[in-house]
Amino acid sequence: MSRARAHGSPRGGNHPAAGALLALSMVVAALLGLHAPGARAAGEASAAASSGAGLGAPAEPTPASSGEASAASGNAPAASDTAPAASGAPAAAGPLVRGLAPMPGGAPVPERWRSPGAVEGDGGPSPVVFPPQRLTIRFNHRLHVRSLGVPCTGCHERARTSRSARDSLLPPATRCDACHLTDHRDLSEVTGEPEHHAAACVFCHVGYRPEDGNRVARMSVPPPRLRFSHAAHGARNIGCRQCHGEVQELELATRDQLPRMRGCLACHGQQGPARGDAPAACVTCHLAEASGRMKTSFAEGRLVPPAWLHGAGHGPDWIERHRAVAAADGTLCATCHQERECAECHDGRVRPRRVHPNDFLSSHPVAARQNDPRCTSCHRTQSFCLGCHQRAGVTLSGPDAAFAGRGRFHPPPREWTDPPRGAGHHAWEAQRNLDACVSCHTERDCAGCHASREVGGRGAGSGGAFGQGSNPHPVGFRSRCRVALRKNARPCLVCHDPRDARLEACR
């Protein structure tokens, strides 16, 4: 490709107003500081626009990188890392220092200009959600938006209709042609206005050298690991600044201006009618597995909740704190985890020793009576508890010889079952924690003693069976038995036949 070839010929025809456009663009560039301060005088800008003399050799800045080392600016890019661009334009004057970082000279971005939800020292958005980028373009958003009046959608036009986070919203190279006097219609043979320094490859492409010809360093902007529709948000009058911050105040926009989940929850985390139709489920935005649970494993790492989200940060102390978070909001855990993951630790297969204290074998009866922690959240009473008790001989059933060396499981009858009711009577224990009773006993065990002898109770004198035939109903129950029967007849039918005259009296 000839370096003297003009933008307008031979494909686009001659431009009658090329001279006027060239002069105007050079004056704007001079006033807005796109090249070194030494070339900003009006007289020098006018001379440069007409002749291109005195522009000097530009410096070779390094590509901006988000989280990884930038490519060396002094080396020509490899063929596998490059893409075509123009080379037929003169070099710009002095070092090109603007548009290489968000702020001039690499100054920190004021917190009020960052994306909503960003906090000082947060290190940017999650590298798992927004993988690191490699930016090889020099661009000044402040110049284009605030000074030249170009709206966001003037370049990012596809944001109006994009319904997938995988859509590339970067403007095509042809969008730059009208102002920069370049022609990117054929990327294998890009041309530029020879007399216009803003048409030179090095003006926008970081690290470009004249000997690179028609190739420039390739830019890498991986798609985010999200489900997102720009069109849906735009239709609800949500502007660019509500997610990306004050990009119009910055020069180069990096991945630090990408949204933060804390900012998203300003709408999606509202309660009740205030949230409108913004769903609050995690998989509304996060990718999901076929099972419906959130996908957490990616090539960049594992996605874990931040510390500010209900205190669910998976830090070094998470093994100690997770019980309180899970107890407060189990649905939050279920977004990513299956119940079997909890069971692997809590049912003994992994058996972390810190679930219970070291002396829990001897102290667990007290915890079981108080039901704290709730035993049935991990253990099955009729298999785990009863099986262990039977093996140890501490049970109501099993060989009588087991009691000889180990003693009784329950206190003596005078304290446990006989009237009057004392502090250790089984009635109080059952009311305190019925789960402890049903770990060994079935409902029939209770009814066998409490049912009256006339309706099947195993009271004294009933063929040698044990029990007292105690009436389970309190004093005055007859006056309110109709309400109890109508509310739930099942407990009544444990003892009474459906045709029992006593039930008829309560109907």
N, C-alpha and C positions, 0 to 999 in steps of 0.2 A: 504493500500500500504506500502510495506517495505521501510524504509528510506535507507537501505543499497543496495537497488536494483540499479544496474548500468544502464547507458543509453543504452548500447548495448545489454544487455541480459534481457529477453529472446527473444525480438522481432527482433532486428536488427542483431543478431549474434555478435561475439567478434570483437573488433577493433584492428587489429595488430599494428596500429600506434598510439594507444591512448596515450601511455606514451609520445611519442615525441610531439604530438599535445598539450598535457597537459602542458608540460614544456615550449613550445613555447608561448602558450597563457598566461601563468602566467608571463613570462618575459615581454611580451608586456604590460600586465596590470600593472605590477610594474613600468615600465618605464613611462607610460602615466598617472599615478596618479589616477587610478580608486579607490584606497583605501587610507587610512590615510597616511600622510607623514611618520609616524613612521614605516611603513612597506615597504618603498620603496627601501631600500638598496638591492643591487643585491644578496648578500649572503642570506638575509632574504627571498627574493622572491624565490630563488632557494630552500631553505629549506621548505617554505610554499608549493611550487609546489609538492614536493616529499612526504610530510607527512601531510600537512594541519594543523600542530601544530601552536599555537601562533596566530591564526587568530582573536580571541576575539569575543565579542558579538557586533553586529552592532547596530547603533542607528536606531530609527524608524522615518524617515522623513515624512512630511505631504504631501498629494497629491497636485499637482499644480492645481490651479483653476483659471478660467478666469471670474472674475466678481462676484463670489459667495464664501461664506466661505468654506474652505477646511474641509474634514472630520478629526476628531480627530485622531491623529496618534497612540495614546496609546490604542485605543479600537479595538477589533476584529470586522471586518466588518460583517454586518447582512447578513443572507442568501440571501435575495432578492437583495442585492447590490454586490454580489460576483460572481466570475467565477472561474473555476478550474485552478490549476497550479501545478508545481512540488514542492515537499518538501524534496526529498531525497538527500540533499547535505549539506555540512558543511557551517557554517556561515562565512562571510568574516571578514577580520581584521578591527577593528576600525570603526568609523562612516563613512558611505557612503555619502559623501558630494557633489560629482560632478554629473552633469546631473539632478539636481533638479530645476534649474532655467536657464534662457537663458545665464546669465553670472555668473561666480563663485562668491559665497557669496551674490547673489542677486543684484549685481551691475547693474546700468542702461545700456541698450543696446545703443551703439553709434548710432546716427541718420543715419549715412551712411550705417549701416548694416540692418536697418529696411526696410520694404517693400516699394517700390516706391510709392510716394504720401503721406506717413506718415509724420506728422509734430510733433514737440515737444509739448507735452501736449494735444494731440488729444484724449487721452483716449482709443486708440485702434480702431479697425474697428467697424462698427455699430452693436450693439447687436441684432438688428432686422434682419439684413442680415446674420450675423454670430452669432447664439445663443451661450451663454456661454458654455464652455466646462469644463469637470472634467478629468484631466490627472492624472493617478495613476501609470505611468511608469517612471522610472528613465532612461534617455537616453542622451547620449553625441554625438550630431551630429558632432561637431568639431573633436572628436576622430575618428569616423567612416569614415568621408569624407576626412578630410585633412591628418590624420595620417595613416589610414588603406586603403585609396584609394577606398572606396566603393562609387560608384556614386549614385545619388538620385534614379534612377530607379533600382538600385540594390535591394532596399527594396520596393520602391513604384512602382513596375513594372506595376501595372494596370493603372498608369497615362498615359502610352503610348496609350492605347486603349479606355480610358474612354470618353464617350460622354454625360454624365449626371452628374450634380453637386451632385446628390443624391448617386452616387457610392461611396462606402467606399474605399479609397486608402491606408488605413493603412495596413502594411504588415501582413500576417498571422504569427501566433506564430512559425510555422515550419520554417520560414525564419531564425530564430535565432539559430536553432538547431546545424548547422554545426560548428559554432565557439564556442558556449556556451556549447556544449556537453550535450544538453538536447533532449528530445523526446516529442514533442507536438502533435504527430499524433492522439493520443486519449486523448482528453481534460479531460476525466473523470479519467484518470490515467497517469498523466504527470510524467516523470522520468528525472533524471539528474545524471551525473557522480559524484559518491560520493566524489572523491578526488579533484574535480575541484570547487573552490569557486565561479566562475562565473556562475555555473549551479544552485546555490542556488536560491530559489524563492525570497529571500530578496534582492538579488543582483540587480534585476530590478523592482520588484513589491513594490511600496511604501506602508509602513504601515503593511507589512506582519510580522506575528509572528509565531514561530514554532507550537504553539498550533492550528493555523488556518488550519493545515492539507493541503489539496489539493485545497484550495480556496483562492482567492485574491480579492481585491477591484476591482469592475468593472469600466472600463473607459467609459466616455460619450463624444462623439464628434458628436453633431447633424448635419445633413446636412444643408448647407447654403440655404437661400431663393433666389436662383439664377438659371438662365439657363446658363450652362457653359460646354464647351467641351474641355477637356485637349488635346484630339487627334487632334482637329482642330487647336489649337494653336501650338502644337508641330510640326504639318505638315508645319507650316509657320516659322519654325526655331525660335520660341519664347521659350527661355530657362526658367528654373525654377526661376532663380535669377531675371528675369525681372518682376515677379509678387510677389515672396516671399522674395526678398532681400537676404542678405548674410547669409543664414542658415548655411552654412559650417563654419562660424566663431562662431556659438553659440553652447551651450550645449543643453538644452531642447528648442524645438521649440514650442511656444505657439500661441494662436490665434492672437497675435500682429503681427505675420509674414504673416497673411492672406492679400489678396490684398485690396487696397484702390481704391475707384472710381476715385480719382484724378489721380492715376497711370494708370488706365484703359483708361482714356480719353487722355493720352499721345498718344495713337494710335487711339482710337475710336472718339476722339474729333477733329482730324485734319480736315482741310477743303480741299475740292476738291480732286485732284488726290493723294495728300499726304496721305489721309486716306486709300487708296487702297480699299480692299473689306471688311474693318471693319465697319459694320453698326453703325450709330450713334444714332438710335432710343433707347429710354429708355427700351422698352420691348425686345430689343435684349438680354439683360442680366437679367433684372428684370422680375419677374413673372407677368402674366397678367390675368385679369378677362375674363369671357366669352365675355364681350362687347369689348374687345381689350384694355381697359384702364389698367394702371398699378395697381397691387394689392398693397395696402398700409397698410392694417390691418392684424396683426399677433398676436399670443399669447404673444409675447415678447413686443409688443407695436405697435405704428404707425410709418410708414416709412415716413419721411419728408426730403426735400432736404437740403443739407448742405449750410451754409452761403456763401461759396465761389462760388457756382454754380449760376452764373448770379444774385447774391445778393438775392436769393430766400429763404434764411433761414427763417423758420417760427417761429421767436422769438417773444418776447412781443410786438415789434413795427410793426409786420407784417400787422396789420390792417391798419396802416398808410402808409406803403411802398408798399403794394401789387399792388396798382394802376399803379405805374411806371413800375414794373416788368411785369405785365400783358400787359400793353400797348406796351412794348418793344418786348415781345415774348409771344404772346398768346398761341402758340403751346406748350410751356413748361408747362403752366398751364393745358392745355387740356390733357396732358399725364395722369394726375390723376383725374382731376375734370371734371364734366359735366356742361353744361351751366346752368342747373337748379339750381346748387349750387350757382352760382353767382346771379341768378335771385331771389333766396330766400331772399337775403339781399337787392338787388338793386331795386326790383320791389315793395317793401313796405310790403311784408308779414312778414319779420323779422324786417324790417325798422330800421336799425341802424341810429341813429340821426346824426352821424358825416359824412354821405355821403354829405349832403348839410349843409351850415351854418344855424344858427337859423333864420336869416331874409331872407331866400331864397324865401319865398312866395312873398315878395315885391321886391326882387332884381333879381328874375329869368328872367324877361323880358330882362334885359341887357345881361345875360349869354346866353339866347336863341338867341338873335340877333347876338352875337359873335360866337355862336355854340361852346362854350367852358365852360364846358365839352359838348360833343356831346350828345344831349338829346336823340336821337334815339338809342343810345347804350343800353338804359334801357327802354325808354318809346315809346309807339306807339302813334304817333301824332294824328291819326284820332279817337282814343278812349280815351287815357289818357288826352291829352291836350285839345282836343275839348270838351270832356265830362265835364271837370272841368270848362272850359270857359262858356259852355252853362248853367251849374248849377249856375254859378255866374252872368250870364247875360252879361258877357263881351265877346260878339261875334257878328259877322255880321248877323247871323240868330237868330231866336227866337223872342219873343214878343217885339214890339217896346217900350212898357212901361219900359222894362228893361233898356233902355238907359237914361230914364229921370232922374233917381237918381244916375246913375253911370258914365255918360258921354260917349263919343265916345271911341271905341277901337282904331281907327286910327285917326291921326290928321285931321284937316279940309281939304276939297278938294283943297283949294288954295295952301296948302303946300304939300299935299300927292299925288294929281293926276294932278292938272292943270299945264300947261306950264307957264313959263319956269321951267326947273328942278332946284330945289334948293337943299340944303344940306340934307333936310329931305324928298326928293321925294321917292316914293315907288320903283322906278326903281333901285335906289342905294341899298335900303334895300333888294330887291330881289336878286341882284347880290352878296350882302354880305353874305346872308344866305337864300337860297331858302327853306330850311327845315322849317323855321319859317312861311313862306307863306303857304306851303302845309299842315301845321298842321290844317288849317281851309279851305283853298281854293282848288279847283280842277282845272285842266288845262282848263276846259271850262269857269271858271270864268275869266281867263286872256284873252282867245280868244274872249269872249263876248264883251270886250271893244276894244281889239286891232285889231280884224278883221275889214276890210272895209265893209261898208254897202252893197256894191254890192255882196259880197260873204258871207252874213250872219251876218255881224257885227251889233250890237245893237246901232248904232249911233243916233245922234240927228235927230228927225223927223221920226223915224222908229216905228210908232205906239205907241208912249209914252214910249218906253223902254229907260232905262238910258244908259249912255255910250257916248263916243265921236267918235267912229269909227276911232280910231287912227291907221294909218298904222304901223304894227309892224316891217316893214323892214327899215333898215337904208338907208341913201342916197347912191345911186350907187349900190344897191343890185342887180338890174337887170343884171348888167355885170358879176356877179359871182353866180347867182342863179342856174346855171347848176351844179356847183360843189356841192352846198349845197343839191340840190335835189338828186343827185347821191349818195352822202354820206349817207343821211338819209332822206327818203321821209316822214316819219311819221309826223314830225311837220308841214309839208306843208298840209297834208291831214286833219289836225284839222280844217282848214278853207276852203280849196279848194276842190272842187269835182275833182275826178281823170280825168274827161274830160274837166276841166276848160281850156279855151284858154290860160290863163296866165301860167298854168303849161306846156302846149304844147310849149310855147315859150322858156321855160327853159330846155326842153328835148334835 
